Amino acid sequence: MISKDAINQIVNSNEHAAGKAFAFAVQGLILVSLVTFSIDTLPNLSESMQGILNGIEMATVAIFTLEYVLRLLVAESKAKFIFSFYGLVDLAAGNRWHPSLVNQLSLFTLPGTTAIPARNQ
């Protein structure tokens, strides 16, 4: 099992090759997420293209969620991390419960609420 210190070196430091690779992977994933989100706003996308984009979106949200959990795991102060600028940005960007994702996965239903319509549907 990987130690907490090793995880910390990977997610919070780019002095080592693994940390640099992690940082580049996250930056690349941000670009993929932005491009797929932009494409998804185009009118008249085929159902197959919408399915591909939704699959990419679910994968990126899952990876961003894992990144957030790893950063939270190694944070010296969990509360300080959660409420820090970057902690809030990571939470908002990586864990945006997009309406189409919520509808597809049926993650939760709050009493007294209605379904959120997914975009492009």
Backbone as JSON Lines, residues from 0, in Angstrom:
{"i":0,"aa":"M","n":[0.84,-1.18,0.0],"ca":[0.0,0.0,0.0],"c":[0.88,1.24,0.0]}
{"i":1,"aa":"I","n":[0.45,2.26,-0.69],"ca":[1.21,3.5,-0.79],"c":[1.01,4.31,0.49]}
{"i":2,"aa":"S","n":[2.1,4.85,1.0],"ca":[2.03,5.62,2.24],"c":[1.43,6.99,1.99]}
{"i":3,"aa":"K","n":[0.97,7.59,3.07],"ca":[0.4,8.93,3.01],"c":[1.44,9.94,2.53]}
{"i":4,"aa":"D","n":[2.69,9.75,2.95],"ca":[3.77,10.65,2.51],"c":[4.03,10.53,1.01]}
{"i":5,"aa":"A","n":[3.96,9.3,0.49],"ca":[4.16,9.1,-0.94],"c":[3.03,9.75,-1.74]}
{"i":6,"aa":"I","n":[1.79,9.61,-1.27],"ca":[0.66,10.26,-1.94],"c":[0.83,11.77,-1.9]}
{"i":7,"aa":"N","n":[1.26,12.29,-0.75],"ca":[1.48,13.73,-0.61],"c":[2.53,14.22,-1.61]}
{"i":8,"aa":"Q","n":[3.61,13.47,-1.78],"ca":[4.65,13.84,-2.74],"c":[4.1,13.88,-4.17]}
{"i":9,"aa":"I","n":[3.2,12.97,-4.47],"ca":[2.64,12.91,-5.83],"c":[1.65,14.04,-6.08]}
{"i":10,"aa":"V","n":[0.71,14.27,-5.15],"ca":[-0.36,15.24,-5.42],"c":[0.0,16.68,-5.07]}
{"i":11,"aa":"N","n":[0.98,16.9,-4.21],"ca":[1.28,18.26,-3.76],"c":[2.68,18.75,-4.09]}
{"i":12,"aa":"S","n":[3.46,17.96,-4.81],"ca":[4.82,18.37,-5.13],"c":[5.14,17.98,-6.56]}
{"i":13,"aa":"N","n":[5.82,18.85,-7.25],"ca":[6.26,18.49,-8.59],"c":[7.78,18.47,-8.66]}
{"i":14,"aa":"E","n":[8.4,18.14,-7.52],"ca":[9.85,17.99,-7.48],"c":[10.28,16.63,-8.01]}
{"i":15,"aa":"H","n":[9.38,15.67,-8.02],"ca":[9.67,14.31,-8.48],"c":[8.9,14.04,-9.77]}
{"i":16,"aa":"A","n":[9.35,13.04,-10.49],"ca":[8.71,12.7,-11.77],"c":[7.24,12.35,-11.6]}
{"i":17,"aa":"A","n":[6.91,11.62,-10.53],"ca":[5.51,11.23,-10.32],"c":[4.63,12.45,-10.06]}
{"i":18,"aa":"G","n":[5.13,13.41,-9.3],"ca":[4.38,14.64,-9.04],"c":[4.19,15.46,-10.29]}
{"i":19,"aa":"K","n":[5.22,15.54,-11.12],"ca":[5.11,16.26,-12.39],"c":[4.1,15.59,-13.3]}
{"i":20,"aa":"A","n":[4.16,14.27,-13.38],"ca":[3.22,13.53,-14.22],"c":[1.79,13.73,-13.74]}
{"i":21,"aa":"F","n":[1.6,13.71,-12.42],"ca":[0.27,13.92,-11.86],"c":[-0.24,15.32,-12.21]}
{"i":22,"aa":"A","n":[0.61,16.33,-12.05],"ca":[0.21,17.71,-12.36],"c":[-0.15,17.86,-13.83]}
{"i":23,"aa":"F","n":[0.66,17.29,-14.72],"ca":[0.36,17.36,-16.15],"c":[-0.92,16.6,-16.5]}
{"i":24,"aa":"A","n":[-1.13,15.46,-15.84],"ca":[-2.34,14.68,-16.09],"c":[-3.58,15.46,-15.68]}
{"i":25,"aa":"V","n":[-3.53,16.12,-14.53],"ca":[-4.67,16.91,-14.07],"c":[-4.91,18.08,-15.02]}
{"i":26,"aa":"Q","n":[-3.85,18.75,-15.45],"ca":[-4.01,19.86,-16.39],"c":[-4.58,19.39,-17.72]}
{"i":27,"aa":"G","n":[-4.12,18.23,-18.18],"ca":[-4.66,17.66,-19.41],"c":[-6.13,17.3,-19.27]}
{"i":28,"aa":"L","n":[-6.48,16.77,-18.11],"ca":[-7.87,16.4,-17.85],"c":[-8.77,17.64,-17.81]}
{"i":29,"aa":"I","n":[-8.24,18.73,-17.28],"ca":[-8.99,19.99,-17.27],"c":[-9.27,20.43,-18.71]}
{"i":30,"aa":"L","n":[-8.27,20.32,-19.57],"ca":[-8.46,20.69,-20.98],"c":[-9.48,19.78,-21.66]}
{"i":31,"aa":"V","n":[-9.4,18.48,-21.41],"ca":[-10.37,17.54,-21.98],"c":[-11.77,17.9,-21.52]}
{"i":32,"aa":"S","n":[-11.9,18.2,-20.24],"ca":[-13.2,18.56,-19.68],"c":[-13.76,19.82,-20.33]}
{"i":33,"aa":"L","n":[-12.91,20.82,-20.51],"ca":[-13.35,22.08,-21.14],"c":[-13.77,21.85,-22.6]}
{"i":34,"aa":"V","n":[-12.99,21.08,-23.33],"ca":[-13.31,20.82,-24.73],"c":[-14.61,20.03,-24.86]}
{"i":35,"aa":"T","n":[-14.78,19.0,-24.05],"ca":[-16.0,18.2,-24.16],"c":[-17.22,19.01,-23.73]}
{"i":36,"aa":"F","n":[-17.05,19.86,-22.71],"ca":[-18.16,20.71,-22.3],"c":[-18.53,21.67,-23.43]}
{"i":37,"aa":"S","n":[-17.53,22.24,-24.1],"ca":[-17.79,23.16,-25.21],"c":[-18.49,22.46,-26.36]}
{"i":38,"aa":"I","n":[-18.02,21.28,-26.71],"ca":[-18.65,20.52,-27.81],"c":[-20.09,20.17,-27.45]}
{"i":39,"aa":"D","n":[-20.33,19.86,-26.18],"ca":[-21.66,19.46,-25.74],"c":[-22.69,20.59,-25.87]}
{"i":40,"aa":"T","n":[-22.22,21.82,-25.97],"ca":[-23.16,22.94,-26.12],"c":[-23.58,23.17,-27.56]}
{"i":41,"aa":"L","n":[-22.95,22.48,-28.51],"ca":[-23.31,22.63,-29.91],"c":[-24.69,22.05,-30.18]}
{"i":42,"aa":"P","n":[-25.44,22.7,-31.05],"ca":[-26.77,22.16,-31.38],"c":[-26.66,20.95,-32.3]}
{"i":43,"aa":"N","n":[-27.7,20.15,-32.3],"ca":[-27.85,19.03,-33.24],"c":[-26.76,17.96,-33.13]}
{"i":44,"aa":"L","n":[-26.29,17.68,-31.93],"ca":[-25.34,16.59,-31.76],"c":[-26.09,15.26,-31.85]}
{"i":45,"aa":"S","n":[-25.45,14.3,-32.47],"ca":[-26.08,12.98,-32.57],"c":[-26.13,12.33,-31.18]}
{"i":46,"aa":"E","n":[-27.02,11.36,-31.06],"ca":[-27.15,10.66,-29.78],"c":[-25.86,9.93,-29.43]}
{"i":47,"aa":"S","n":[-25.18,9.39,-30.43],"ca":[-23.93,8.68,-30.15],"c":[-22.87,9.65,-29.64]}
{"i":48,"aa":"M","n":[-22.82,10.85,-30.21],"ca":[-21.85,11.85,-29.75],"c":[-22.2,12.31,-28.33]}
{"i":49,"aa":"Q","n":[-23.48,12.49,-28.06],"ca":[-23.9,12.86,-26.7],"c":[-23.52,11.77,-25.7]}
{"i":50,"aa":"G","n":[-23.66,10.52,-26.11],"ca":[-23.27,9.41,-25.24],"c":[-21.78,9.4,-24.96]}
{"i":51,"aa":"I","n":[-20.99,9.65,-26.0],"ca":[-19.53,9.72,-25.82],"c":[-19.16,10.86,-24.88]}
{"i":52,"aa":"L","n":[-19.75,12.03,-25.11],"ca":[-19.45,13.19,-24.26],"c":[-19.88,12.96,-22.82]}
{"i":53,"aa":"N","n":[-21.03,12.33,-22.63],"ca":[-21.49,12.03,-21.27],"c":[-20.56,11.03,-20.58]}
{"i":54,"aa":"G","n":[-20.08,10.05,-21.34],"ca":[-19.13,9.09,-20.78],"c":[-17.83,9.75,-20.36]}
{"i":55,"aa":"I","n":[-17.33,10.65,-21.21],"ca":[-16.11,11.39,-20.88],"c":[-16.35,12.25,-19.65]}
{"i":56,"aa":"E","n":[-17.51,12.9,-19.58],"ca":[-17.83,13.74,-18.44],"c":[-17.88,12.92,-17.14]}
{"i":57,"aa":"M","n":[-18.51,11.76,-17.18],"ca":[-18.58,10.93,-15.97],"c":[-17.18,10.48,-15.55]}
{"i":58,"aa":"A","n":[-16.34,10.13,-16.52],"ca":[-14.97,9.71,-16.2],"c":[-14.17,10.86,-15.6]}
{"i":59,"aa":"T","n":[-14.29,12.06,-16.18],"ca":[-13.53,13.18,-15.64],"c":[-14.01,13.56,-14.25]}
{"i":60,"aa":"V","n":[-15.3,13.53,-14.02],"ca":[-15.82,13.84,-12.69],"c":[-15.31,12.81,-11.68]}
{"i":61,"aa":"A","n":[-15.28,11.54,-12.08],"ca":[-14.78,10.5,-11.18],"c":[-13.3,10.71,-10.86]}
{"i":62,"aa":"I","n":[-12.51,11.07,-11.86],"ca":[-11.09,11.3,-11.64],"c":[-10.86,12.55,-10.79]}
{"i":63,"aa":"F","n":[-11.6,13.64,-11.07],"ca":[-11.46,14.84,-10.26],"c":[-11.89,14.57,-8.81]}
{"i":64,"aa":"T","n":[-12.9,13.74,-8.63],"ca":[-13.33,13.39,-7.28],"c":[-12.23,12.62,-6.56]}
{"i":65,"aa":"L","n":[-11.59,11.68,-7.26],"ca":[-10.47,10.94,-6.68],"c":[-9.32,11.89,-6.31]}
{"i":66,"aa":"E","n":[-9.02,12.83,-7.19],"ca":[-7.97,13.8,-6.9],"c":[-8.3,14.59,-5.63]}
{"i":67,"aa":"Y","n":[-9.54,15.05,-5.53],"ca":[-9.97,15.82,-4.36],"c":[-9.83,14.98,-3.08]}
{"i":68,"aa":"V","n":[-10.26,13.73,-3.15],"ca":[-10.17,12.85,-1.99],"c":[-8.71,12.62,-1.59]}
{"i":69,"aa":"L","n":[-7.83,12.43,-2.57],"ca":[-6.41,12.25,-2.27],"c":[-5.82,13.49,-1.61]}
{"i":70,"aa":"R","n":[-6.16,14.65,-2.16],"ca":[-5.65,15.9,-1.56],"c":[-6.2,16.08,-0.14]}
{"i":71,"aa":"L","n":[-7.44,15.73,0.06],"ca":[-8.03,15.83,1.39],"c":[-7.37,14.84,2.35]}
{"i":72,"aa":"L","n":[-7.1,13.65,1.86],"ca":[-6.46,12.62,2.67],"c":[-5.11,13.07,3.23]}
{"i":73,"aa":"V","n":[-4.32,13.75,2.4],"ca":[-2.97,14.13,2.83],"c":[-2.89,15.52,3.44]}
{"i":74,"aa":"A","n":[-4.0,16.24,3.46],"ca":[-3.99,17.6,4.03],"c":[-3.7,17.54,5.53]}
{"i":75,"aa":"E","n":[-2.86,18.45,5.99],"ca":[-2.56,18.51,7.42],"c":[-3.81,18.88,8.21]}
{"i":76,"aa":"S","n":[-4.54,19.85,7.7],"ca":[-5.8,20.26,8.33],"c":[-6.91,20.07,7.3]}
{"i":77,"aa":"K","n":[-7.79,19.13,7.55],"ca":[-8.87,18.83,6.6],"c":[-9.77,20.05,6.4]}
{"i":78,"aa":"A","n":[-10.16,20.68,7.5],"ca":[-11.04,21.85,7.41],"c":[-10.36,22.99,6.66]}
{"i":79,"aa":"K","n":[-9.09,23.21,6.95],"ca":[-8.36,24.29,6.27],"c":[-8.28,24.02,4.77]}
{"i":80,"aa":"F","n":[-8.07,22.75,4.39],"ca":[-8.04,22.42,2.97],"c":[-9.4,22.62,2.33]}
{"i":81,"aa":"I","n":[-10.44,22.1,2.95],"ca":[-11.79,22.18,2.38],"c":[-12.19,23.63,2.12]}
{"i":82,"aa":"F","n":[-11.88,24.51,3.07],"ca":[-12.32,25.9,2.95],"c":[-11.26,26.84,2.37]}
{"i":83,"aa":"S","n":[-10.14,26.28,1.91],"ca":[-9.13,27.1,1.24],"c":[-9.63,27.44,-0.17]}
{"i":84,"aa":"F","n":[-9.02,28.43,-0.78],"ca":[-9.4,28.83,-2.13],"c":[-9.31,27.64,-3.08]}
{"i":85,"aa":"Y","n":[-8.16,26.96,-3.09],"ca":[-7.98,25.84,-4.03],"c":[-8.85,24.65,-3.66]}
{"i":86,"aa":"G","n":[-9.11,24.44,-2.39],"ca":[-10.01,23.37,-1.98],"c":[-11.42,23.6,-2.5]}
{"i":87,"aa":"L","n":[-11.88,24.84,-2.39],"ca":[-13.22,25.18,-2.9],"c":[-13.28,25.11,-4.42]}
{"i":88,"aa":"V","n":[-12.2,25.56,-5.08],"ca":[-12.16,25.49,-6.55],"c":[-12.17,24.03,-6.99]}
{"i":89,"aa":"D","n":[-11.36,23.2,-6.34],"ca":[-11.35,21.77,-6.68],"c":[-12.71,21.14,-6.46]}
{"i":90,"aa":"L","n":[-13.34,21.49,-5.37],"ca":[-14.65,20.93,-5.07],"c":[-15.68,21.36,-6.11]}
{"i":91,"aa":"A","n":[-15.66,22.64,-6.46],"ca":[-16.63,23.16,-7.44],"c":[-16.35,22.62,-8.85]}
{"i":92,"aa":"A","n":[-15.09,22.6,-9.24],"ca":[-14.75,22.2,-10.61],"c":[-14.78,20.69,-10.79]}
{"i":93,"aa":"G","n":[-14.25,19.98,-9.84],"ca":[-14.14,18.54,-9.99],"c":[-15.4,17.8,-9.62]}
{"i":94,"aa":"N","n":[-16.19,18.37,-8.79],"ca":[-17.37,17.67,-8.3],"c":[-18.64,18.41,-8.66]}
{"i":95,"aa":"R","n":[-18.64,19.04,-9.79],"ca":[-19.85,19.74,-10.22],"c":[-20.89,18.68,-10.53]}
{"i":96,"aa":"W","n":[-21.93,18.66,-9.77],"ca":[-22.97,17.66,-10.01],"c":[-23.83,18.16,-11.15]}
{"i":97,"aa":"H","n":[-23.32,17.91,-12.32],"ca":[-23.96,18.35,-13.53],"c":[-25.33,17.68,-13.65]}
{"i":98,"aa":"P","n":[-26.33,18.41,-14.1],"ca":[-27.67,17.83,-14.19],"c":[-27.74,16.52,-14.96]}
{"i":99,"aa":"S","n":[-27.03,16.42,-16.07],"ca":[-27.11,15.16,-16.84],"c":[-26.48,14.02,-16.06]}
{"i":100,"aa":"L","n":[-25.43,14.3,-15.31],"ca":[-24.78,13.25,-14.52],"c":[-25.69,12.8,-13.39]}
{"i":101,"aa":"V","n":[-26.33,13.74,-12.73],"ca":[-27.24,13.39,-11.64],"c":[-28.38,12.54,-12.18]}
{"i":102,"aa":"N","n":[-28.96,12.94,-13.31],"ca":[-30.06,12.18,-13.89],"c":[-29.63,10.78,-14.33]}
{"i":103,"aa":"Q","n":[-28.44,10.67,-14.91],"ca":[-27.99,9.37,-15.4],"c":[-27.67,8.41,-14.27]}
{"i":104,"aa":"L","n":[-27.03,8.91,-13.23],"ca":[-26.61,8.03,-12.15],"c":[-27.64,7.93,-11.03]}
{"i":105,"aa":"S","n":[-28.62,8.83,-11.02],"ca":[-29.64,8.86,-9.97],"c":[-28.99,8.82,-8.59]}
{"i":106,"aa":"L","n":[-28.06,9.75,-8.37],"ca":[-27.28,9.74,-7.14],"c":[-28.09,10.05,-5.9]}
{"i":107,"aa":"F","n":[-29.02,10.98,-6.04],"ca":[-29.8,11.31,-4.86],"c":[-31.11,11.96,-5.28]}
{"i":108,"aa":"T","n":[-32.06,11.88,-4.41],"ca":[-33.32,12.56,-4.61],"c":[-33.68,13.21,-3.29]}
{"i":109,"aa":"L","n":[-33.9,14.49,-3.32],"ca":[-34.28,15.21,-2.12],"c":[-35.8,15.3,-2.05]}
{"i":110,"aa":"P","n":[-36.37,15.07,-0.88],"ca":[-37.82,15.19,-0.75],"c":[-38.3,16.57,-1.18]}
{"i":111,"aa":"G","n":[-39.38,16.61,-1.92],"ca":[-39.96,17.88,-2.34],"c":[-39.29,18.51,-3.55]}
{"i":112,"aa":"T","n":[-38.33,17.8,-4.17],"ca":[-37.67,18.35,-5.35],"c":[-38.13,17.61,-6.59]}
{"i":113,"aa":"T","n":[-37.9,18.23,-7.73],"ca":[-38.21,17.57,-9.0],"c":[-36.91,17.29,-9.71]}
{"i":114,"aa":"A","n":[-37.0,16.46,-10.73],"ca":[-35.8,16.12,-11.51],"c":[-35.28,17.36,-12.22]}
{"i":115,"aa":"I","n":[-33.97,17.42,-12.35],"ca":[-33.33,18.52,-13.06],"c":[-33.21,18.1,-14.51]}
{"i":116,"aa":"P","n":[-33.72,18.87,-15.44],"ca":[-33.62,18.46,-16.85],"c":[-32.17,18.49,-17.32]}
{"i":117,"aa":"A","n":[-31.76,17.46,-18.03],"ca":[-30.4,17.4,-18.58],"c":[-30.35,18.27,-19.82]}
{"i":118,"aa":"R","n":[-29.19,18.83,-20.07],"ca":[-29.05,19.67,-21.26],"c":[-28.97,18.8,-22.51]}
{"i":119,"aa":"N","n":[-29.32,19.36,-23.62],"ca":[-29.3,18.7,-24.92],"c":[-30.21,17.48,-24.98]}
{"i":120,"aa":"Q","n":[-31.27,17.45,-24.19],"ca":[-32.16,16.31,-24.27],"c":[-33.58,16.77,-24.36]}
